[in-house]
Amino acid sequence: MGETSDSVFSPQVIDEWAGLGIDLPALFSAGELGNRVGLRIQQAAPERVVGTLPVAGNTQPYGLLHGGASAVLAETLGSVGAMLHAGPGKIAVGVDLNCTHHRPVRTGVVTGVATPAHVGRTSATFEVVITDERGKRVCTARLTSALRPAAQQNAPAADASTSADAGADAGADADADDSGGIRA
């Protein structure tokens, strides 16, 4: 899954998820997309998630960091934060992402820091600030995620046409539940 070999999970996270047989670095990554863009999660706790993304390989035709790459970083970090807030009994499904791009970046690595703006029982919103190597803000993003019950390990899959999880009550796409909780 996504590059997370240097991930640092807080002791609170390790305690909460211990014994569940879950590979935390794999679960809290951007999956195959994260591998393609070189995303690395450096620190992960419900109150702060930090990750990096190289500019090289993630540029648009003008040689600038692609806005979509910033969005991948922002949605991944916000989703990880929302999932850590929700705990192992729920998944986080992104329902709204907005990104404002402040300045271009041509080289180096950008760093994103996601912090909660709102965390509740059924939704979580994280602000993500992305900076360049000089500490200059290049993008400000906000991700809101619906927090949904996690599927039981041995429970039969629900028919999407009758499942409450597939409905628009959370504002999520019907296929959002197929993401494993991290829409990136």
SEDREN-508429 format. One record per atom (N, C-alpha, C): residue number from 1; atom name; x, y, z. Coordinates in steps of 0.02 Angstrom, whole numbers, padded with zeros to 5 digits. Example, Ala and Ser with C-alpha at 12.3 -4.5 7.8 and 13.67 -1.06 7.14 Angstrom:
// residues 2
KOLPA  num  atomo       x       y       z
KOLPA    1      N   00660  -00284   00390
KOLPA    1     CA   00615  -00225   00390
KOLPA    1      C   00660  -00165   00390
KOLPA    2      N   00642  -00112   00354
KOLPA    2     CA   00684  -00053   00357
KOLPA    2      C   00645   00002   00394
END
This chain:
// residues 184
KOLPA  num  atomo       x       y       z
KOLPA    1      N   00043  -00059   00000
KOLPA    1     CA   00000   00000   00000
KOLPA    1      C   00045   00062   00000
KOLPA    2      N   00020   00119   00023
KOLPA    2     CA   00058   00181   00020
KOLPA    2      C   00122   00178   00060
KOLPA    3      N   00170   00219   00044
KOLPA    3     CA   00233   00221   00079
KOLPA    3      C   00222   00247   00150
KOLPA    4      N   00234   00204   00198
KOLPA    4     CA   00224   00224   00267
KOLPA    4      C   00276   00194   00313
KOLPA    5      N   00333   00171   00287
KOLPA    5     CA   00382   00137   00328
KOLPA    5      C   00409   00181   00384
KOLPA    6      N   00407   00246   00376
KOLPA    6     CA   00431   00292   00428
KOLPA    6      C   00374   00320   00470
KOLPA    7      N   00315   00292   00464
KOLPA    7     CA   00258   00318   00501
KOLPA    7      C   00269   00313   00576
KOLPA    8      N   00244   00362   00611
KOLPA    8     CA   00248   00363   00683
KOLPA    8      C   00176   00369   00708
KOLPA    9      N   00153   00317   00741
KOLPA    9     CA   00086   00319   00771
KOLPA    9      C   00094   00335   00845
KOLPA   10      N   00048   00375   00872
KOLPA   10     CA   00050   00393   00942
KOLPA   10      C   00037   00330   00984
KOLPA   11      N   00062   00329   01046
KOLPA   11     CA   00048   00272   01091
KOLPA   11      C  -00027   00260   01099
KOLPA   12      N  -00067   00314   01100
KOLPA   12     CA  -00140   00308   01105
KOLPA   12      C  -00168   00268   01047
KOLPA   13      N  -00144   00281   00987
KOLPA   13     CA  -00168   00245   00927
KOLPA   13      C  -00147   00172   00931
KOLPA   14      N  -00084   00160   00947
KOLPA   14     CA  -00060   00091   00951
KOLPA   14      C  -00100   00052   01002
KOLPA   15      N  -00113   00080   01061
KOLPA   15     CA  -00153   00047   01113
KOLPA   15      C  -00223   00032   01089
KOLPA   16      N  -00255   00081   01056
KOLPA   16     CA  -00325   00073   01035
KOLPA   16      C  -00332   00019   00981
KOLPA   17      N  -00284   00014   00936
KOLPA   17     CA  -00289  -00032   00879
KOLPA   17      C  -00252  -00098   00891
KOLPA   18      N  -00214  -00104   00946
KOLPA   18     CA  -00176  -00164   00960
KOLPA   18      C  -00222  -00225   00967
KOLPA   19      N  -00198  -00281   00944
KOLPA   19     CA  -00234  -00343   00952
KOLPA   19      C  -00291  -00354   00903
KOLPA   20      N  -00300  -00308   00856
KOLPA   20     CA  -00354  -00315   00808
KOLPA   20      C  -00330  -00349   00743
KOLPA   21      N  -00266  -00363   00739
KOLPA   21     CA  -00239  -00395   00679
KOLPA   21      C  -00240  -00349   00619
KOLPA   22      N  -00236  -00284   00630
KOLPA   22     CA  -00239  -00234   00576
KOLPA   22      C  -00169  -00206   00564
KOLPA   23      N  -00150  -00202   00501
KOLPA   23     CA  -00086  -00172   00481
KOLPA   23      C  -00098  -00096   00478
KOLPA   24      N  -00080  -00060   00532
KOLPA   24     CA  -00094   00012   00535
KOLPA   24      C  -00063   00050   00477
KOLPA   25      N   00001   00040   00461
KOLPA   25     CA   00029   00079   00405
KOLPA   25      C  -00008   00067   00340
KOLPA   26      N  -00030   00006   00327
KOLPA   26     CA  -00067  -00008   00265
KOLPA   26      C  -00136   00023   00267
KOLPA   27      N  -00170   00019   00324
KOLPA   27     CA  -00237   00047   00329
KOLPA   27      C  -00236   00123   00323
KOLPA   28      N  -00188   00154   00356
KOLPA   28     CA  -00185   00227   00356
KOLPA   28      C  -00134   00251   00305
KOLPA   29      N  -00150   00238   00242
KOLPA   29     CA  -00107   00259   00186
KOLPA   29      C  -00153   00281   00129
KOLPA   30      N  -00123   00302   00076
KOLPA   30     CA  -00163   00320   00017
KOLPA   30      C  -00164   00263  -00033
KOLPA   31      N  -00144   00203  -00011
KOLPA   31     CA  -00146   00144  -00053
KOLPA   31      C  -00104   00151  -00116
KOLPA   32      N  -00127   00122  -00170
KOLPA   32     CA  -00090   00122  -00233
KOLPA   32      C  -00078   00193  -00258
KOLPA   33      N  -00127   00237  -00249
KOLPA   33     CA  -00117   00306  -00270
KOLPA   33      C  -00060   00337  -00231
KOLPA   34      N  -00056   00324  -00167
KOLPA   34     CA  -00001   00349  -00126
KOLPA   34      C   00066   00326  -00152
KOLPA   35      N   00070   00262  -00172
KOLPA   35     CA   00132   00237  -00201
KOLPA   35      C   00150   00275  -00264
KOLPA   36      N   00101   00287  -00308
KOLPA   36     CA   00114   00321  -00372
KOLPA   36      C   00139   00392  -00362
KOLPA   37      N   00113   00427  -00313
KOLPA   37     CA   00132   00497  -00304
KOLPA   37      C   00188   00506  -00253
KOLPA   38      N   00209   00453  -00219
KOLPA   38     CA   00264   00458  -00171
KOLPA   38      C   00244   00487  -00104
KOLPA   39      N   00181   00482  -00086
KOLPA   39     CA   00156   00509  -00023
KOLPA   39      C   00182   00467   00035
KOLPA   40      N   00206   00502   00087
KOLPA   40     CA   00230   00468   00148
KOLPA   40      C   00196   00499   00208
KOLPA   41      N   00167   00457   00250
KOLPA   41     CA   00138   00481   00313
KOLPA   41      C   00193   00476   00365
KOLPA   42      N   00208   00532   00396
KOLPA   42     CA   00263   00537   00444
KOLPA   42      C   00240   00530   00516
KOLPA   43      N   00181   00555   00531
KOLPA   43     CA   00155   00555   00600
KOLPA   43      C   00080   00548   00596
KOLPA   44      N   00051   00507   00639
KOLPA   44     CA  -00021   00497   00637
KOLPA   44      C  -00049   00490   00707
KOLPA   45      N  -00092   00538   00725
KOLPA   45     CA  -00129   00538   00787
KOLPA   45      C  -00195   00574   00774
KOLPA   46      N  -00247   00562   00813
KOLPA   46     CA  -00312   00595   00799
KOLPA   46      C  -00308   00671   00798
KOLPA   47      N  -00261   00700   00834
KOLPA   47     CA  -00257   00773   00838
KOLPA   47      C  -00208   00804   00788
KOLPA   48      N  -00169   00761   00753
KOLPA   48     CA  -00120   00789   00705
KOLPA   48      C  -00093   00733   00661
KOLPA   49      N  -00099   00743   00595
KOLPA   49     CA  -00071   00696   00547
KOLPA   49      C  -00025   00735   00501
KOLPA   50      N   00036   00709   00491
KOLPA   50     CA   00086   00743   00450
KOLPA   50      C   00108   00696   00395
KOLPA   51      N   00113   00723   00334
KOLPA   51     CA   00137   00684   00278
KOLPA   51      C   00173   00727   00228
KOLPA   52      N   00211   00694   00184
KOLPA   52     CA   00250   00730   00133
KOLPA   52      C   00235   00703   00064
KOLPA   53      N   00251   00743   00014
KOLPA   53     CA   00241   00726  -00056
KOLPA   53      C   00296   00760  -00097
KOLPA   54      N   00331   00722  -00139
KOLPA   54     CA   00382   00755  -00181
KOLPA   54      C   00348   00794  -00238
KOLPA   55      N   00379   00848  -00257
KOLPA   55     CA   00353   00886  -00314
KOLPA   55      C   00370   00849  -00379
KOLPA   56      N   00431   00822  -00384
KOLPA   56     CA   00452   00785  -00444
KOLPA   56      C   00404   00728  -00456
KOLPA   57      N   00381   00723  -00518
KOLPA   57     CA   00334   00670  -00537
KOLPA   57      C   00261   00688  -00525
KOLPA   58      N   00249   00745  -00493
KOLPA   58     CA   00181   00766  -00477
KOLPA   58      C   00167   00837  -00502
KOLPA   59      N   00193   00852  -00561
KOLPA   59     CA   00185   00919  -00589
KOLPA   59      C   00136   00919  -00647
KOLPA   60      N   00110   00979  -00662
KOLPA   60     CA   00068   00989  -00721
KOLPA   60      C   00113   01014  -00777
KOLPA   61      N   00086   01025  -00837
KOLPA   61     CA   00129   01042  -00895
KOLPA   61      C   00174   01102  -00887
KOLPA   62      N   00159   01149  -00842
KOLPA   62     CA   00201   01207  -00832
KOLPA   62      C   00259   01194  -00784
KOLPA   63      N   00265   01132  -00759
KOLPA   63     CA   00318   01115  -00713
KOLPA   63      C   00304   01131  -00640
KOLPA   64      N   00241   01148  -00626
KOLPA   64     CA   00221   01166  -00557
KOLPA   64      C   00187   01106  -00524
KOLPA   65      N   00190   01103  -00458
KOLPA   65     CA   00154   01051  -00422
KOLPA   65      C   00081   01052  -00444
KOLPA   66      N   00055   00995  -00464
KOLPA   66     CA  -00014   00989  -00487
KOLPA   66      C  -00061   00998  -00428
KOLPA   67      N  -00114   01037  -00437
KOLPA   67     CA  -00164   01047  -00384
KOLPA   67      C  -00195   00982  -00361
KOLPA   68      N  -00203   00935  -00407
KOLPA   68     CA  -00231   00870  -00389
KOLPA   68      C  -00185   00831  -00342
KOLPA   69      N  -00119   00841  -00349
KOLPA   69     CA  -00072   00808  -00304
KOLPA   69      C  -00081   00836  -00233
KOLPA   70      N  -00089   00902  -00229
KOLPA   70     CA  -00103   00932  -00163
KOLPA   70      C  -00168   00905  -00134
KOLPA   71      N  -00217   00896  -00177
KOLPA   71     CA  -00282   00869  -00154
KOLPA   71      C  -00274   00797  -00129
KOLPA   72      N  -00233   00757  -00162
KOLPA   72     CA  -00221   00688  -00139
KOLPA   72      C  -00189   00689  -00070
KOLPA   73      N  -00139   00732  -00061
KOLPA   73     CA  -00106   00737   00004
KOLPA   73      C  -00156   00760   00057
KOLPA   74      N  -00195   00812   00042
KOLPA   74     CA  -00243   00838   00091
KOLPA   74      C  -00296   00787   00109
KOLPA   75      N  -00325   00754   00059
KOLPA   75     CA  -00379   00706   00074
KOLPA   75      C  -00352   00646   00112
KOLPA   76      N  -00292   00624   00096
KOLPA   76     CA  -00263   00568   00132
KOLPA   76      C  -00252   00585   00205
KOLPA   77      N  -00220   00642   00218
KOLPA   77     CA  -00205   00661   00287
KOLPA   77      C  -00269   00673   00327
KOLPA   78      N  -00318   00707   00297
KOLPA   78     CA  -00381   00719   00331
KOLPA   78      C  -00419   00654   00345
KOLPA   79      N  -00417   00607   00297
KOLPA   79     CA  -00450   00543   00306
KOLPA   79      C  -00418   00502   00362
KOLPA   80      N  -00352   00502   00364
KOLPA   80     CA  -00317   00466   00417
KOLPA   80      C  -00337   00496   00485
KOLPA   81      N  -00336   00562   00490
KOLPA   81     CA  -00356   00594   00553
KOLPA   81      C  -00427   00577   00573
KOLPA   82      N  -00473   00577   00524
KOLPA   82     CA  -00543   00561   00538
KOLPA   82      C  -00550   00488   00561
KOLPA   83      N  -00514   00443   00528
KOLPA   83     CA  -00517   00373   00547
KOLPA   83      C  -00488   00361   00617
KOLPA   84      N  -00434   00395   00632
KOLPA   84     CA  -00405   00388   00699
KOLPA   84      C  -00451   00416   00752
KOLPA   85      N  -00484   00472   00737
KOLPA   85     CA  -00534   00500   00783
KOLPA   85      C  -00591   00451   00794
KOLPA   86      N  -00616   00422   00740
KOLPA   86     CA  -00675   00378   00743
KOLPA   86      C  -00660   00312   00779
KOLPA   87      N  -00599   00287   00774
KOLPA   87     CA  -00581   00224   00806
KOLPA   87      C  -00597   00164   00762
KOLPA   88      N  -00578   00105   00785
KOLPA   88     CA  -00583   00045   00744
KOLPA   88      C  -00654   00023   00727
KOLPA   89      N  -00705   00049   00761
KOLPA   89     CA  -00774   00028   00747
KOLPA   89      C  -00807   00067   00691
KOLPA   90      N  -00771   00116   00662
KOLPA   90     CA  -00801   00157   00609
KOLPA   90      C  -00751   00166   00552
KOLPA   91      N  -00778   00187   00494
KOLPA   91     CA  -00736   00207   00438
KOLPA   91      C  -00752   00280   00422
KOLPA   92      N  -00705   00313   00391
KOLPA   92     CA  -00714   00382   00370
KOLPA   92      C  -00721   00384   00295
KOLPA   93      N  -00774   00417   00271
KOLPA   93     CA  -00787   00423   00199
KOLPA   93      C  -00788   00497   00182
KOLPA   94      N  -00741   00519   00141
KOLPA   94     CA  -00738   00589   00122
KOLPA   94      C  -00800   00611   00084
KOLPA   95      N  -00831   00666   00106
KOLPA   95     CA  -00891   00691   00072
KOLPA   95      C  -00881   00762   00044
KOLPA   96      N  -00829   00797   00067
KOLPA   96     CA  -00817   00864   00040
KOLPA   96      C  -00743   00881   00048
KOLPA   97      N  -00712   00901  -00007
KOLPA   97     CA  -00642   00923  -00006
KOLPA   97      C  -00639   00989  -00042
KOLPA   98      N  -00607   01038  -00011
KOLPA   98     CA  -00595   01101  -00047
KOLPA   98      C  -00523   01121  -00036
KOLPA   99      N  -00491   01144  -00088
KOLPA   99     CA  -00421   01163  -00087
KOLPA   99      C  -00412   01233  -00116
KOLPA  100      N  -00375   01275  -00081
KOLPA  100     CA  -00356   01340  -00108
KOLPA  100      C  -00281   01339  -00117
KOLPA  101      N  -00259   01351  -00178
KOLPA  101     CA  -00187   01350  -00195
KOLPA  101      C  -00161   01421  -00192
KOLPA  102      N  -00111   01433  -00149
KOLPA  102     CA  -00086   01500  -00135
KOLPA  102      C  -00025   01520  -00177
KOLPA  103      N   00021   01472  -00187
KOLPA  103     CA   00082   01489  -00224
KOLPA  103      C   00107   01426  -00259
KOLPA  104      N   00143   01436  -00314
KOLPA  104     CA   00170   01378  -00351
KOLPA  104      C   00232   01349  -00317
KOLPA  105      N   00244   01285  -00331
KOLPA  105     CA   00304   01251  -00308
KOLPA  105      C   00332   01213  -00368
KOLPA  106      N   00397   01220  -00381
KOLPA  106     CA   00428   01187  -00438
KOLPA  106      C   00472   01128  -00418
KOLPA  107      N   00500   01129  -00359
KOLPA  107     CA   00548   01077  -00338
KOLPA  107      C   00539   01061  -00264
KOLPA  108      N   00572   01007  -00244
KOLPA  108     CA   00574   00990  -00173
KOLPA  108      C   00517   00945  -00151
KOLPA  109      N   00501   00953  -00088
KOLPA  109     CA   00450   00913  -00054
KOLPA  109      C   00402   00960  -00019
KOLPA  110      N   00338   00945  -00023
KOLPA  110     CA   00289   00983   00015
KOLPA  110      C   00267   00940   00076
KOLPA  111      N   00249   00975   00129
KOLPA  111     CA   00228   00942   00191
KOLPA  111      C   00158   00965   00208
KOLPA  112      N   00115   00917   00223
KOLPA  112     CA   00047   00932   00244
KOLPA  112      C   00037   00915   00317
KOLPA  113      N   00001   00959   00352
KOLPA  113     CA  -00016   00948   00422
KOLPA  113      C  -00092   00954   00429
KOLPA  114      N  -00124   00900   00449
KOLPA  114     CA  -00196   00899   00458
KOLPA  114      C  -00213   00903   00532
KOLPA  115      N  -00257   00951   00550
KOLPA  115     CA  -00280   00958   00619
KOLPA  115      C  -00356   00963   00618
KOLPA  116      N  -00388   00938   00671
KOLPA  116     CA  -00461   00939   00671
KOLPA  116      C  -00491   01009   00678
KOLPA  117      N  -00540   01024   00637
KOLPA  117     CA  -00579   01086   00644
KOLPA  117      C  -00644   01069   00681
KOLPA  118      N  -00668   01008   00671
KOLPA  118     CA  -00728   00982   00705
KOLPA  118      C  -00723   00906   00707
KOLPA  119      N  -00735   00877   00765
KOLPA  119     CA  -00740   00804   00769
KOLPA  119      C  -00801   00786   00809
KOLPA  120      N  -00842   00744   00781
KOLPA  120     CA  -00904   00724   00814
KOLPA  120      C  -00915   00650   00807
KOLPA  121      N  -00976   00629   00823
KOLPA  121     CA  -00994   00559   00821
KOLPA  121      C  -01005   00534   00749
KOLPA  122      N  -01032   00577   00706
KOLPA  122     CA  -01050   00555   00638
KOLPA  122      C  -01011   00592   00582
KOLPA  123      N  -00972   00642   00600
KOLPA  123     CA  -00932   00676   00550
KOLPA  123      C  -00869   00705   00582
KOLPA  124      N  -00820   00718   00539
KOLPA  124     CA  -00757   00749   00560
KOLPA  124      C  -00733   00794   00504
KOLPA  125      N  -00709   00853   00521
KOLPA  125     CA  -00681   00900   00472
KOLPA  125      C  -00610   00916   00493
KOLPA  126      N  -00564   00909   00446
KOLPA  126     CA  -00494   00924   00458
KOLPA  126      C  -00471   00979   00412
KOLPA  127      N  -00432   01026   00440
KOLPA  127     CA  -00398   01077   00400
KOLPA  127      C  -00329   01050   00385
KOLPA  128      N  -00308   01058   00323
KOLPA  128     CA  -00242   01034   00303
KOLPA  128      C  -00203   01093   00274
KOLPA  129      N  -00145   01107   00304
KOLPA  129     CA  -00102   01160   00280
KOLPA  129      C  -00042   01127   00247
KOLPA  130      N  -00030   01144   00184
KOLPA  130     CA   00026   01116   00146
KOLPA  130      C   00077   01172   00136
KOLPA  131      N   00140   01157   00155
KOLPA  131     CA   00193   01207   00149
KOLPA  131      C   00251   01179   00108
KOLPA  132      N   00291   01225   00081
KOLPA  132     CA   00351   01204   00044
KOLPA  132      C   00409   01197   00093
KOLPA  133      N   00468   01183   00067
KOLPA  133     CA   00526   01171   00109
KOLPA  133      C   00548   01233   00147
KOLPA  134      N   00526   01292   00126
KOLPA  134     CA   00542   01355   00162
KOLPA  134      C   00490   01372   00215
KOLPA  135      N   00439   01329   00220
KOLPA  135     CA   00386   01341   00269
KOLPA  135      C   00332   01388   00243
KOLPA  136      N   00334   01404   00179
KOLPA  136     CA   00284   01448   00149
KOLPA  136      C   00222   01406   00132
KOLPA  137      N   00164   01433   00149
KOLPA  137     CA   00101   01398   00135
KOLPA  137      C   00087   01399   00060
KOLPA  138      N   00077   01339   00033
KOLPA  138     CA   00062   01333  -00039
KOLPA  138      C  -00010   01313  -00051
KOLPA  139      N  -00043   01283  -00001
KOLPA  139     CA  -00112   01261  -00009
KOLPA  139      C  -00145   01255   00060
KOLPA  140      N  -00207   01275   00062
KOLPA  140     CA  -00249   01264   00122
KOLPA  140      C  -00308   01223   00099
KOLPA  141      N  -00321   01169   00134
KOLPA  141     CA  -00376   01124   00115
KOLPA  141      C  -00419   01109   00176
KOLPA  142      N  -00480   01087   00162
KOLPA  142     CA  -00526   01065   00214
KOLPA  142      C  -00561   01002   00189
KOLPA  143      N  -00559   00950   00230
KOLPA  143     CA  -00593   00887   00213
KOLPA  143      C  -00645   00872   00267
KOLPA  144      N  -00706   00859   00245
KOLPA  144     CA  -00758   00834   00290
KOLPA  144      C  -00772   00762   00272
KOLPA  145      N  -00773   00720   00324
KOLPA  145     CA  -00786   00648   00315
KOLPA  145      C  -00846   00628   00355
KOLPA  146      N  -00887   00584   00326
KOLPA  146     CA  -00941   00552   00364
KOLPA  146      C  -00909   00492   00400
KOLPA  147      N  -00929   00482   00462
KOLPA  147     CA  -00904   00426   00501
KOLPA  147      C  -00959   00374   00503
KOLPA  148      N  -00945   00317   00473
KOLPA  148     CA  -00994   00264   00463
KOLPA  148      C  -00973   00201   00502
KOLPA  149      N  -01021   00160   00522
KOLPA  149     CA  -01003   00097   00556
KOLPA  149      C  -00961   00054   00509
KOLPA  150      N  -00909   00023   00538
KOLPA  150     CA  -00867  -00023   00498
KOLPA  150      C  -00904  -00088   00488
KOLPA  151      N  -00894  -00119   00431
KOLPA  151     CA  -00926  -00184   00417
KOLPA  151      C  -00897  -00236   00465
KOLPA  152      N  -00939  -00280   00488
KOLPA  152     CA  -00916  -00334   00531
KOLPA  152      C  -00877  -00384   00490
KOLPA  153      N  -00825  -00414   00519
KOLPA  153     CA  -00782  -00461   00483
KOLPA  153      C  -00820  -00517   00450
KOLPA  154      N  -00868  -00549   00485
KOLPA  154     CA  -00902  -00607   00459
KOLPA  154      C  -00974  -00592   00437
KOLPA  155      N  -00992  -00528   00434
KOLPA  155     CA  -01059  -00509   00414
KOLPA  155      C  -01066  -00512   00338
KOLPA  156      N  -01124  -00534   00312
KOLPA  156     CA  -01133  -00534   00240
KOLPA  156      C  -01136  -00463   00214
KOLPA  157      N  -01112  -00453   00153
KOLPA  157     CA  -01113  -00387   00123
KOLPA  157      C  -01185  -00366   00109
KOLPA  158      N  -01201  -00303   00124
KOLPA  158     CA  -01269  -00278   00112
KOLPA  158      C  -01277  -00260   00038
KOLPA  159      N  -01337  -00268   00013
KOLPA  159     CA  -01353  -00249  -00055
KOLPA  159      C  -01352  -00173  -00058
KOLPA  160      N  -01312  -00144  -00102
KOLPA  160     CA  -01304  -00071  -00107
KOLPA  160      C  -01369  -00035  -00119
KOLPA  161      N  -01417  -00069  -00151
KOLPA  161     CA  -01480  -00035  -00167
KOLPA  161      C  -01524  -00028  -00105
KOLPA  162      N  -01511  -00067  -00052
KOLPA  162     CA  -01551  -00062   00008
KOLPA  162      C  -01512  -00039   00068
KOLPA  163      N  -01446  -00034   00061
KOLPA  163     CA  -01403  -00016   00117
KOLPA  163      C  -01410   00058   00134
KOLPA  164      N  -01415   00073   00198
KOLPA  164     CA  -01417   00143   00220
KOLPA  164      C  -01350   00176   00206
KOLPA  165      N  -01296   00136   00205
KOLPA  165     CA  -01230   00165   00192
KOLPA  165      C  -01224   00191   00120
KOLPA  166      N  -01264   00166   00074
KOLPA  166     CA  -01260   00187   00004
KOLPA  166      C  -01302   00249  -00009
KOLPA  167      N  -01340   00270   00040
KOLPA  167     CA  -01386   00326   00030
KOLPA  167      C  -01352   00393   00030
KOLPA  168      N  -01389   00442   00011
KOLPA  168     CA  -01363   00510   00008
KOLPA  168      C  -01367   00545   00075
KOLPA  169      N  -01392   00511   00128
KOLPA  169     CA  -01399   00543   00192
KOLPA  169      C  -01332   00569   00218
KOLPA  170      N  -01277   00538   00199
KOLPA  170     CA  -01211   00562   00220
KOLPA  170      C  -01180   00606   00167
KOLPA  171      N  -01212   00611   00109
KOLPA  171     CA  -01185   00651   00054
KOLPA  171      C  -01129   00614   00017
KOLPA  172      N  -01120   00550   00031
KOLPA  172     CA  -01065   00512   00000
KOLPA  172      C  -01090   00478  -00063
KOLPA  173      N  -01044   00467  -00109
KOLPA  173     CA  -01060   00429  -00169
KOLPA  173      C  -01073   00357  -00149
KOLPA  174      N  -01115   00322  -00186
KOLPA  174     CA  -01130   00252  -00171
KOLPA  174      C  -01068   00209  -00172
KOLPA  175      N  -01018   00226  -00213
KOLPA  175     CA  -00959   00185  -00216
KOLPA  175      C  -00907   00206  -00165
KOLPA  176      N  -00920   00255  -00124
KOLPA  176     CA  -00871   00278  -00075
KOLPA  176      C  -00854   00224  -00024
KOLPA  177      N  -00903   00181  -00007
KOLPA  177     CA  -00889   00130   00043
KOLPA  177      C  -00839   00079   00018
KOLPA  178      N  -00828   00072  -00047
KOLPA  178     CA  -00780   00026  -00075
KOLPA  178      C  -00709   00049  -00063
KOLPA  179      N  -00699   00108  -00037
KOLPA  179     CA  -00632   00136  -00029
KOLPA  179      C  -00596   00111   00031
KOLPA  180      N  -00628   00073   00074
KOLPA  180     CA  -00596   00051   00135
KOLPA  180      C  -00590   00108   00184
KOLPA  181      N  -00627   00161   00173
KOLPA  181     CA  -00628   00216   00220
KOLPA  181      C  -00584   00274   00200
KOLPA  182      N  -00536   00263   00157
KOLPA  182     CA  -00493   00317   00136
KOLPA  182      C  -00505   00331   00063
KOLPA  183      N  -00538   00387   00049
KOLPA  183     CA  -00550   00406  -00021
KOLPA  183      C  -00493   00449  -00042
KOLPA  184      N  -00453   00425  -00088
KOLPA  184     CA  -00397   00467  -00110
KOLPA  184      C  -00389   00463  -00185
END
